[in-house]
Amino acid sequence: MNLEPILMSGKYNKKQKAKHGKPARVMPKDAEAAPPGVFKGAIIAVLLFTALLYIRALFNNLASWDDNEYILFNQMLRNFTLDGIWEIFSTFHVSGNYHPFTLMTYMVEFQFVGIKPFLYHLVNVLFHLLNTWLVYKLVEKLSRKELTAVLVALLFAVHPMHVESVAWISERKDLLYTLFYLLSLIVYMDYLERGYKLKLYLVALTLFICSLMSKSAAVTLPVLLIAIDLYMGRKITLKSLGEKVPFFLFSIFFGILAMISQDKVVNSLPQTYDLVERFFFLTYSVAFYIVKLVAPFNLSAMHYYPNTLAEPMAWEYYASLPLLILIGLFLLKKTKFRKELLFGLAFFLITISIMIQIIPFGFAHVAERYTYVSYIGLFYIAAQAVSFTRKKQKRKLALWIVLLFAAIFSALTFQRIGVWKDGVVLFTDVIEKNPKVYHGYMIRGIIRSDRGDIEEALPDFNRSIEYNPGFINCIRLRGYLHNRLKNFDLALKDLNQTISKDTTKADDYISRGIANDAMGNAAAAMKDYNRALRMNPNLFLAYDNRGVLKAKAGDVEGALIDVNKALELAPESAGTHSNRGNIMAMQSDFKASVADFTRAIELDPENPRDYFNRGLSLLPLNDTAAACSDWNRAVELGHPGASQMVGLYCK
């Protein structure tokens, strides 16, 4: 079985020339043979090994970072109807992204398991395995070398820079767009090889659109198609370029869509950088991805922009330029392998191009997930170098070197998967890699706060503010947290500072109203709630809290109007039903009061206060047995006054 035919360098073999200008291929004189099925068995082994490697990811939790928005709090997933599906396809989503196909996969999974993470992780791993197989098939078509295809697939499967795309549920969009992207390239290769059939062309175009609907990063595909044409020895003509026009039109459309959806994010730089600094960010980004290819150490979920206001840029930024110049000079050398180098590098640069922040935004200027597709080009160079080595001993040595790297990568990948166990573990790792950057502490504080670890969250917010004293958003979050910790004086201090610098957040006024109420300043609290509702008349918590405040002041009718409005906005709020139950009891409407407390208990069956209060409302209705049952339950749940009521009324 012939294993290693190579492409001619853009030339045509007259005897093998195809009808439509299809490039011909010839076998090298020293092509080696291997027993039939060896490489097919090898790719199966790669897939099985990768599956075992990523089993660890199946037992990870939600990473909190974006996973909350995509899964935990995403109401669109809960509306599995035609209207819900239309909403997914007709609106921008989390963080202003548009990737309806990705959200559709989440919606289907949600119907089976809700927010339990196992299935989401399993689907991610399965997509990664499928992508590994597609990488193998694509490279096999490009190189006509099964050895090259297996090696590229292996490196793609186990490289630690790819863990972020697989172990992070929110990066499903990477996996899904890559799947359609690779399928489109494979079908396009079939289109070239089988006489430019319209059916294959339309299938490739359709798959490209599916890729764009999964993630806008797919916009690079038309340029890559031209690179493939050149590599395969196809002449660039008006016809070949005309074929790409529909691809480019869809790229432009989805590119514009992405820019519109990301407009608010683009302006979120933590500080202003000059043109020289931005230039070195660009060179550093390219060099970063090349270096991490062979030395994927010190990985992190966040690679922050340097704080050049506090200290000079690190030497690595300046060193990136001479490194890239050296690589460029190497590529200028004329060698038989130059074509492979240029194509692999073109594949890398084309697919990474939109990820390199020529216009900087956000907190991080490089990200490991951006290499998921782009590294295929660099892996291709390495694998072709092995396949092109003619001397048997040198080829074996080169092969063993690649396998050694694959073994090291696998160990690093296994370790890295564990870092994605949950949000706290993930951002603890980020903080260890970036101990003086405020952002990591803030995110870990948010994660801890969201999961109820509020006492652990407070030191994170304090440390974040220590490293960035003027960061209003973190001061705001600490103020909210102080309310939950009942540190109302500290909450007032933080929220007063926040509101003095930013008067646009209605939630700040609600939180300050809570603190003012707790500190006995009902008039100030009322002003805060009124201000919040003038800013946004659909804030159920402002109505709820203002209703309670009115009830305390004796305005029972006004209180009832407010809590009714709150329940109209949030009918599933147990606390609001409880508040209305108290108001109805103040009006001596004990039947309505019992009904509200009953609904509150249905929504939150572990709250002892509602059992206690329902018992108080049942007593005037002469249902002492039911009242005693409620008070006994309140005692079990730890209500401090329930045992006294049991002693007075229950025998």
Secondary structure, DSSP 8 states (H G I E B T S, - for coil): -B---EE-SS---TTT--TTS---EE--TT--B--TTHHHHHHHHHHHHHHHHGGGGGG----STTHIIIIIS-GGGG--SHHHHHHHHHS--GGG---HHHHHHHHHHHHHHTT-HHHHHHHHHHHHHHHHHHHHHHHHHHH--HHHHHHHHHHHHH-GGGHHHHH-GGGHHHHHHHHHHHHHHHHHHHHHHTT--HHHHHHHHHHHHHHHTT-GGGGGHHHHHHHHHHHTT----HHHHHHHHHHHHHHHHHHHHHHHHTHHHHT--SS---HHHHHHHHHHHHHHHHHHHH---S--S-EE---TTTS---HHHHHHHHHHHHHHHHHHS--TTHHHHHHHHHHHHHHHGGGS-SS--SSEEE-GGGHHHHHHHHHHHHHHHHHH--SHHHHHHHHHHHHHHHHHHHHHHHHHHHHTSSHHHHHHHHHHHSTT-HHHHHHHHHHHHHTT-HHHHHHHHHHHHHH-TT-HHHHHHHHHHHHHTT-HHHHHHHHHHHHHH----HHHHHHHHHHHHHTT-HHHHHHHHHHHHHH-TT-HHHHHHHHHHHHHTT-HHHHHHHHHHHHHH-TT-HHHHHHHHHHHHHTT-HHHHHHHHHHHHHH-TT-HHHHHHHHHHHGGGT-HHHHHHHHHHHHHTT-TTHHHHHHHH--
